[in-house]
């Protein structure tokens, strides 16, 4: 059973706040939204929708908005004159128009410091890495088709131990991935806007910071854990993918648009890249035309790195607690704009 977030009694007098919870169908829709709404105290009137366009009256009357991967555009913000806060129920915040929110003076928060998703994203990252290293998908498919594929697969089987893992974004999630990489005896390099510091680098087995291009040339596995912004969109384009070793693997459990998906398919089809593990797509769900769906040496999953039963509870608690704190006049956490 989900435990409601802890909160002090709201100050009196305190008017009821209208909370609009927008939860896309592909991440649980009304069912997930209903569970989330049950976490609020009586001072909140919660409406659950699956898109911001579904209930114009609820959007117009909303004081507080929680979104679970559902777009919040400039038009949506303009249609909500009483809006005080947009709370993202995720680490990512790329689906909210931050510029429009900033112009209106509406803070936008994520759940970054809560660490709600870091466990499962790190586990999914390693699930994809191990599946590629051990060729689990082609091995399983071959056996189901009565094909003893060992002689054919033997040359492509490899180990994680002794390999270099390049982490793009050593934040809460990236560091969780790095901790697991230490246990696998991997060498860790990372890139990002600032150093993790000597103590953290030592704790992560002597991790080293380097430029993105040097990381791509150096690493056997590259895993992305950066936010999607205008600066990071297509961070790995054709030019940067060409820097990778032909034996390297790319893992993306962050946002699909961090990689140019056609360029990644080109590299896989040309054999200039050993493989890719992809949990996120642009758009989501992906269309049948996405070339990655048929590219060689890929392991794909439908954005599951953050939606285990345990993770969803932590996400809901973190998002709701921030909103409750705002209602009580407490400082917000994880303001991204």
C-alpha positions in Angstrom: 0.0 0.0 0.0 1.3 3.5 -0.9 2.0 5.7 2.1 0.9 9.3 1.8 3.7 11.8 2.0 4.4 13.4 5.3 3.3 17.0 5.6 2.7 19.5 8.3 -0.9 20.8 8.7 -1.5 23.5 6.1 -1.8 27.0 7.6 -5.3 28.4 8.3 -7.1 29.9 6.7 -6.2 28.0 3.5 -8.4 27.8 0.5 -8.8 24.6 -1.5 -6.3 24.3 -4.3 -7.2 22.7 -7.7 -4.7 20.2 -8.8 -4.7 18.9 -12.4 -2.8 15.6 -12.8 -2.0 14.8 -16.4 -0.9 11.2 -16.9 -0.4 10.0 -20.5 -2.0 6.6 -21.4 1.3 5.1 -22.2 2.6 5.6 -18.7 -0.6 4.5 -16.9 -3.3 7.1 -17.7 -6.2 7.4 -15.4 -5.4 4.4 -13.3 -2.0 5.8 -12.3 -3.5 9.2 -11.9 -6.1 7.9 -9.5 -3.5 6.4 -7.3 -1.5 9.6 -7.4 -4.6 11.7 -6.5 -5.2 9.6 -3.4 -1.9 11.0 -1.9 -3.2 14.5 -1.5 -4.7 16.0 1.6 -8.2 17.3 1.8 -7.1 20.8 0.9 -6.5 19.7 -2.7 -9.2 19.1 -5.3 -7.6 16.7 -7.8 -8.7 16.2 -11.4 -7.1 13.4 -13.4 -6.8 13.6 -17.2 -4.7 11.9 -19.9 -3.9 15.1 -21.8 -3.9 18.8 -21.0 -6.5 19.3 -23.8 -9.0 16.9 -22.3 -10.7 19.1 -19.8 -10.4 22.9 -20.6 -12.4 23.9 -17.5 -10.0 21.9 -15.2 -7.0 23.5 -16.9 -8.5 27.0 -16.6 -9.2 26.5 -12.9 -5.9 24.7 -12.0 -3.6 26.2 -9.4 -1.1 23.3 -9.5 -0.3 21.0 -12.3 1.4 17.6 -12.1 2.4 16.0 -15.4 3.7 12.5 -16.1 5.4 12.8 -19.4 2.5 14.6 -20.9 3.2 17.8 -22.9 2.5 21.1 -21.3 2.8 23.8 -24.1 2.7 27.5 -24.1 -1.0 27.4 -25.1 -1.7 25.2 -22.1 0.0 27.6 -19.8 -1.8 30.5 -21.3 -5.1 28.7 -20.7 -4.4 28.3 -17.0 -4.4 31.9 -15.5 -4.3 30.7 -11.9 -1.4 28.3 -12.3 1.3 28.5 -9.6 3.4 25.5 -10.3 4.2 22.8 -12.8 5.5 19.6 -11.2 7.1 17.0 -13.5 6.7 13.4 -12.2 10.0 12.5 -13.6 13.7 13.5 -13.8 13.1 14.8 -17.3 11.3 18.1 -18.0 11.7 18.4 -21.8 7.9 18.0 -22.4 7.2 21.3 -20.6 7.6 24.7 -22.4 10.1 26.1 -20.0 10.4 29.5 -21.8 6.7 30.0 -21.6 6.6 29.1 -18.0 9.5 31.4 -17.3 7.7 34.3 -19.0 4.7 33.7 -16.8 6.8 33.4 -13.6 5.6 29.8 -13.0 8.2 27.5 -11.5 8.7 24.1 -13.1 10.1 21.3 -10.9 11.2 17.8 -11.5 12.0 15.1 -8.9 15.8 15.0 -9.5 17.1 15.1 -6.0 14.6 12.4 -4.8 16.6 9.7 -6.6 13.2 8.0 -7.2 14.2 6.6 -10.6 17.9 6.0 -10.2 17.7 2.4 -9.0 15.7 1.1 -11.9 17.3 3.2 -14.6 20.7 1.9 -13.4 19.4 -1.6 -13.4 17.9 -1.3 -16.9 21.1 0.2 -18.2 23.0 -2.9 -17.0 20.3 -5.2 -18.3 20.8 -3.7 -21.8 24.6 -3.8 -21.5 24.6 -7.4 -20.4 22.0 -8.4 -23.0 24.3 -7.0 -25.7 27.5 -8.4 -24.3 26.0 -11.9 -23.9 23.9 -11.7 -27.1 20.8 -12.8 -25.2 18.2 -11.7 -27.7 19.7 -13.5 -30.7 20.6 -16.5 -28.5 17.0 -16.8 -27.2 15.5 -16.3 -30.7 17.7 -19.0 -32.2 16.9 -21.5 -29.5 13.2 -20.9 -29.9 13.6 -21.7 -33.6 15.6 -24.9 -32.7 18.9 -23.4 -33.8 21.9 -24.1 -31.7 23.5 -20.8 -32.3 26.6 -21.1 -30.1 29.2 -21.5 -33.0 27.7 -18.4 -34.7 27.5 -16.3 -31.6 30.7 -17.3 -30.0 32.9 -14.7 -31.7 30.6 -11.8 -30.6 30.3 -12.7 -26.9 32.2 -10.4 -24.6 32.6 -9.4 -20.9 31.9 -6.2 -19.1 34.9 -6.7 -16.9 37.9 -4.7 -18.0 35.9 -2.5 -20.4 35.6 1.3 -20.2 32.2 2.7 -19.5 31.7 6.3 -20.7 28.9 8.0 -18.8 27.3 11.1 -20.4 25.9 12.9 -17.4 27.2 11.9 -14.0 24.2 13.1 -12.0 22.0 11.1 -9.5 21.3 8.4 -12.1 24.7 8.4 -13.8 26.5 8.0 -10.4 24.2 5.0 -9.6 25.2 3.4 -12.9 28.9 4.1 -12.1 28.6 2.4 -8.7 27.4 -0.7 -10.4 30.1 -0.5 -13.0 32.7 -0.6 -10.2 31.3 -3.9 -9.1 31.7 -5.2 -12.7 35.4 -4.1 -12.7 34.9 -1.5 -15.4 36.9 1.6 -15.9 34.7 4.7 -15.6 35.1 7.9 -17.6 32.5 10.6 -17.7 31.6 14.0 -19.3 29.4 16.8 -18.0 29.4 20.5 -17.2 31.3 20.1 -13.9 33.6 17.7 -12.2 32.2 15.2 -9.7 35.1 16.0 -7.4 38.0 14.0 -6.2 36.1 12.2 -3.4 33.4 11.0 -5.7 35.9 10.0 -8.5 37.8 8.0 -5.9 34.7 6.3 -4.7 33.9 5.4 -8.3 37.1 3.5 -8.8 39.2 6.5 -10.0 36.6 7.8 -12.5 38.0 10.5 -14.9 36.3 13.4 -16.4 37.0 14.1 -20.1 35.5 15.9 -23.1 32.6 14.3 -24.9 34.6 13.6 -28.0 37.5 12.0 -26.0 35.0 9.9 -24.1 33.4 8.6 -27.3 36.8 7.6 -28.7 37.8 5.9 -25.5 34.8 4.0 -24.3 33.6 0.5 -25.0 30.2 1.2 -23.7 28.6 4.7 -23.8 25.5 5.3 -21.6 23.5 8.6 -21.7 22.0 10.1 -18.6 21.7 13.8 -19.6 18.6 15.9 -19.7 17.1 16.7 -23.1 17.5 20.4 -23.8 18.1 22.5 -27.0 21.8 22.0 -26.4 21.7 18.2 -26.0 19.2 17.4 -28.7 21.0 15.0 -31.1 24.0 15.2 -28.9 25.1 12.0 -30.6 24.8 12.8 -34.3 26.4 11.1 -37.3 29.6 13.0 -36.8 30.0 12.0 -33.1 28.8 8.4 -33.7 31.7 8.1 -36.2 34.1 8.7 -33.3 33.2 5.5 -31.6 35.1 2.3 -31.8 33.5 -0.3 -34.2 33.4 -2.6 -31.2 31.5 -0.1 -29.0 27.9 -0.2 -27.7 25.6 2.7 -27.1 23.0 2.6 -24.3 20.2 5.2 -24.0 17.8 5.1 -21.1 17.4 8.9 -20.9 15.6 10.6 -23.8 15.3 9.3 -27.4 16.2 12.7 -29.0 19.6 12.7 -27.3 20.6 10.5 -30.3 20.0 11.1 -34.0 18.0 7.9 -34.4 18.6 7.7 -38.2 22.3 8.2 -37.7 22.3 5.4 -35.1 20.5 3.1 -37.5 23.0 4.0 -40.2 26.0 3.1 -38.0 24.4 -0.2 -37.0 23.5 -1.2 -40.5 27.0 -0.3 -41.8 28.6 -2.3 -39.0 30.6 0.7 -37.7 29.0 0.2 -34.3 28.7 -3.1 -32.4 25.3 -2.6 -31.0 22.8 -0.4 -29.1 20.5 -0.8 -26.2 17.6 1.6 -26.4 14.8 2.2 -23.9 13.6 5.6 -25.1 12.5 6.9 -28.4 11.5 10.1 -30.3 8.5 10.1 -30.4 7.0 7.8 -27.9 5.6 5.3 -28.6 7.7 5.0 -31.8 6.1 4.7 -35.2 6.5 1.6 -37.3 8.7 3.6 -39.6 11.5 3.9 -37.0 14.5 2.2 -38.5 15.9 1.2 -35.2 13.1 -1.3 -34.8 14.7 -3.4 -37.6 18.3 -2.5 -37.2 20.9 -5.2 -36.5 22.4 -5.8 -33.0 19.9 -3.8 -31.0 18.0 -4.6 -27.8 14.9 -2.5 -27.3 12.5 -1.9 -24.4 9.5 0.4 -24.2 10.7 3.1 -21.7 10.6 0.7 -18.8 13.6 2.2 -17.0 11.6 4.1 -14.4 8.3 2.3 -14.2 8.7 -0.6 -11.8 6.1 -0.9 -9.0 8.7 0.4 -6.6 9.8 3.3 -8.8 6.3 4.5 -9.5 5.5 4.7 -5.8 8.7 6.8 -5.2 8.0 9.0 -8.2 4.4 9.7 -7.0 5.5 10.4 -3.4 8.3 12.8 -4.5 6.1 14.8 -6.9 3.2 15.0 -4.6 5.3 16.0 -1.6 6.8 18.9 -3.5 3.3 20.1 -4.4 2.1 19.7 -0.8 5.1 21.6 0.5 4.3 24.5 -1.9 0.7 24.5 -0.6 2.1 24.8 2.9 4.3 27.7 1.9 7.6 25.7 2.1 10.5 26.1 -0.4 10.3 24.1 -3.6 12.9 21.5 -4.5 14.4 20.7 -7.9 13.3 23.9 -9.7 14.5 23.5 -13.3 13.0 26.8 -14.5 
